[in-house]
């Protein structure tokens, strides 16, 4: 405990951003982005809308696009008016994969030492529900980007694939380390920084600083996971189809993707984005804090055993009884009126 107290006293001091960690800026509609369009949508402006905007490159995921996407996600995550987020591309391509020109001259040493692409999975850590509206090609990194979202709506002509095998590589791995929170300590102002304890063997904890919050985490829960091409795809469509897609690079249609469980619904191309925004509005009309709990519980099904998942679900269910929104929801039901949630 003495070591823990010493570590906590150090954390009370000022914390610095890690090198390369950009300072967050307040969100403004269309705020100076080069590769994306970001604005609020919906009747109540409660939907964060992000459109990938590199049409000449079929929305290939260059580093600049990912940086801007992360900035928009951070802004919408912090915006109390936004209850859900929609990500889309163009009619021809959602995203046709990673920008190969940025990758072709990378070496193993570069990838390993610089944690190449480690910032690509920010989307998978957003607490608010995210809907992917996929028209056209969702290939490689584009397919992985869609799979990081919580719901995938597809246009009738959408195509999904993991064609990395044709380039002599495999779907993009995640280099950074993910954590399961244990104990919140204090606010800092850093996007992401990991601080090892002075004596990790004595306590078995590390400190994660993410989204302005410092979290004490058991070192045993530190794990590596994939960005999606081999991991999320297999969980979504099963081993056989995932193997076929990864080993051949073949594309599947929106209809096949829906039948396999990768896609939730299919719409005509011209209606897709509108339908996704309507779904996001419906989600945003519910309690944002309870929606975040529900999302956490569903996502846990991919990481935990059934017994562990049921325990977490029960704890999160109990937690809703500490919210004003749970009281309002049940009271409104008994009184036969529409609930008015305050996100408290």
N, C-alpha and C positions, 0 to 999 in steps of 0.2 A: 504493500500500500504506500510505503514511503516513496518508492520509485514512481508510482502513479501520481502522487501529490506533486512530486517534483516536475513531472511532465506537464501536468495541468497548469502549474505556475508559469512554465515557459510559454504555454499557449495563450496566456493572458496578454502577452506582449504583442506588438504589431506583427502582422503576417504579410509576407511579400508574395506578389504574383510570381509564379514560376516563369522562366524565360519563355517567350513566345505566347504567353497567356494574354490575350487581348482584353482590354477594358470594355465592359459592357456599356453600350450607349442606349439612351431612351429610344423606344420605337416610334417611328413616324412613318405613315403610309408612304411606300415607295422611297424610303430614305436612302438615297444614294447607292443602291445596289447595282452591280454590273451584271450579275449572272442570274438573279432571281427577281421576282416581283412579290412583294409582301404587303398585305393590307388586311383590313378587317371586313368581313362579309356578314350577311344575315340581317334580318329586320332590326335586331337589337345590337348589331355590331359586336356580337359575342362569339364570332368564329374567326380564328386566325387563318388566313389564306396565304399559301406560299406556292408560287408557280415557278418551276425551273425554267430559265429563259436563256438557253443557248441553242436556238433553233438550227443554226447553220451546222452545229456539231451534234445535232440530235440529242441535246442536253447531256452530253458526255460529262461525267462527274470529275471536273478538274479540281485542284486544291482550292482555288478561289471560290468556286461554287459551294463547296462543302463548308468553307469558313463562313460565307454569307448565310447559308442555310442554318448553321449553328447559331449565328447571331440572331436571326429571326426567331428561331425556336426559343432561345433564351428570353427574348423580349416578350413573346406570347406566353411563355411559362410564368413570367413575373407579372403579367397584366391581369389584374383581378376581374376585368370585364370579360376576358376570353375563357370560354368553357371547353372548347374543342378546337382542333386544328385540322385543316385539309391541305394535303400536298398533292400537286398535280404537275404535269408537264405540258406538252402540246398534243395536238391531235395525231401527229405522226409518231411522236416518241415521248414516253414518260421520261425515260433516261436510257440511252443505248449503251450504258456501261461506263467504266472508268475511262479517263483520258489516257490512252495507251502511250501517247507521246511523252507524258510526264513520267511514265514507269519504265520505258524501254531501256534506259541506261542505268537503272538502279542496280546496285550490287547487294549481295547478302549482308555485307558489313554495313552498308547504308541503311538497309531496311531494319536490321537488328539494333544497331546503335542509336539510330534516330527515331525509333518507334514509328516507322513509316505507316501512314494511314491510321494512326492510333486515335485520331479525332473523328473518324468516320461514323462512329456508333453513338454519337450524342443523342440522336433521335430515339434510340432504344431506352434512354434514361428519362425521357420526358414523362412527367406524371399525368399530364392532361391527355385525354384520348386523342389519337391521331388517325385520320382516315386518308388512305392513298386512293386517288382517283386516277386510274391507269388507262390511258389511251395509247395505242400504238405499241412501240417496242419497250419492254422492260427487260433488258438484257444484262447479265453479269451484275455489276454493282447497282444497276437500276432495279433489277429484280430483288436484290438484297435490301435496297432502300425501301422498296414497297413492303417487304416482309418485316421490316423493323416497325412498321406502322401497326396499329391495333386492328384495323378493318381495311380490307382491300375491295374497292368497287372497280369494276373493269368495263371499258367500252367494248362493244361487240367485236371490234377488230384488234383488240389487245393481244400481244404475244409475249410469253414469258420464256426465258432461257438462262442457262448458266454455261456460256460457250467458252469459258476460260481454257478448257482442255485443248481447244483449237489454236490457242496462243502459246501452248507449252507450259501452262501453269494451272493453278487451281483457284477456286473462288477466294475472294479477298479475306484473309484472316484478320482478326483484331489483335493488335499488339499490346494495347493497354490492359490494365488489370481492373476487374470489376469487384465490387464489394457488396455485402449485405449489411445494412446499417445495424448498429447495436445500441449506441448511446450518443445522443447529440450533446455537444459540449458548449459551443459558442458560435457566434457569427464572425465570419472573416470576410473578405471581399474577393475571394479567389474562385475561379471557375473550377480548377482541379489541381490539387497538390497532395502528394502523399508524404507524410513525415514518419519515418520509422522511430520507434521508441529507442531510448539510449540503451536499454537492456531488454530487447524483445523476448529473449528466452525466459526471462524471469516472470513476465506477465502475459506474454503471448498475444499482445495487441499491436495494431498499427493505427495510425490516425489518417482519416481521409477528410480532405477539405473540398467540398463540392457545392456549387450553387449557393455560396454565401453561408454555408453551414459546415461546422467541423464535427466529424463523427468518429467515435472510438469503435474499432472493428476487431473481432477475434481474428488473429492471423490465420487460423485454420480455415476460415471461410473465404480466404483469398483464392480466386480461381481465374483461369483463362477461358475465354469462350470465343466462338467464331462470329463473324459479322453476318453470316446467314446462308451463304451459298451451299455449304454442306450440312450445317447444323439446323438452321431454321427450316430450310427446304425439306429435310428429312422428317422433321417433326410435323410439318404441314401436310405433306403428300404421301408419306410412307417411304420405306427403304427402296422398293423396287423402282418406282417412278423417279425418285431422287437420283438413284444410281444411273438410270438411263439418261436423265438430263445432264448430269455432271460428266458422265463418261463419253457421251456422244456429242454434247453441245447442241442437241436438237431443241427446237422451240415447241411449245405447246400453246394451243389457242386459249382464248378466254373461256370457252365452253369446257374444254378439258381441265383447265385450272379450277373452274367452279366445281366440276364433278369430283376432282381430287381433294377439294377442301382448301385450296390456296386462296380462292376468291369467294367473297360473300354474295355479291349480286352482280349481274350484268345489265348494262343499259345501252341504248343507242348512243353513238358517239357524241351527238350534239346535246344530249341530256345528262351526260355523266357527271360533269362538275356540279350542275344544279342539284342533282340528287344527293351528291356527297355533302354539299353545303346544307341541304335540308336535314340530312341525318345528323350532321354536326350541331345544327341548331337545336334539334330534339335532345341531344345529349347535353348541350350547354344549358338547357332549361332545367335540368336536374341539379341537385346539390353537387358543387364542384369537389368538395372534400370527400363526399361519399363516393362519387364517381372515381376519384383517385384510389380509394380503398378497394373498390370493385375491380379496377384495372390491375392493381397489385395482386389481388387474390387470384385472378385468372392467369396472369403471367407466372405466378408461382407454380402452377400446374406443370410447367415445362422444366422446372428446376428441382422440384421436391418429390419425395415419395408421396403416395396417396395419404398415408398417415400424417406426415409432416404438413402436407397441404391442407388437410382437414383441420389440423390444429391452428394453422395460420388463419384460415377462413373463420374459425370460431372466434379467435382473438379480434380479428377485424370487425366481425359482426358485433361483438360486445362493444368495440370501440365506437360504433355508430351511436350507441346509447349515451355517449358523452357529448353528442352534438345537439345543437338546437334544431338543426334540420331534420333529424330523426323524429324529434318531438313534433315539429310542425307537420311532417309528412303523415304521421299516424293520426294526429289530431284532425288534419284536413280530410283524411279518409273517413274517419268516424262521423265528421260533420258534413260529409258529402259535398265538399268544395275542393277547388283546385289549390294545391299547396303553393305557398310562397316561400321559396327557399332563400336564405340569407348567406349561405356558404359559411356557416358558423357551427 
